[in-house]
Amino acid sequence: MKQNSFVLIEVIFSVVLFSIIFIYTLNNTISILKQNQQSYKTNISILKLESTKLFLEKNQNFNKLLYSSNKLFYDHNLLLNKIQSFSLSKQNDFTIIDICIADISQKWYFKEL
């Protein structure tokens, strides 16, 4: 009888221990998943900004840029959307673009050709 009760206590202890391990593992996995999703969204936004910058470097006709309703158009074609802020200014022989998308702000300097 003592041996059966000892085995039962071991089984209960094992189940409790594995349950605790499972819960912490699941919690950490969910946390890592959320962090990866946020990192993915941030990297996509950075990639969109960098590709827009490269496009503007090649096509330096800034007169064709139009910012309207949180969207940036180039020659009436959508270039970027969901823009939080945008400004374009000219100083000396530089064009300066200050842009913010998804809480990522960048300031670009383009030397006029």
Buried (B, 14 or more C-beta within 10 A) or exposed (E): EEEEEEEEEEEEEEEEEEEEEEEEEEEEEEEEEEEEEEEEEEEEBBEBBEEBBEEBEEEEEBEEBEBEEEBBBBEEEEBBEEBEEBEBEEEEEEBEBEBBBBEEEBEBEBEEE
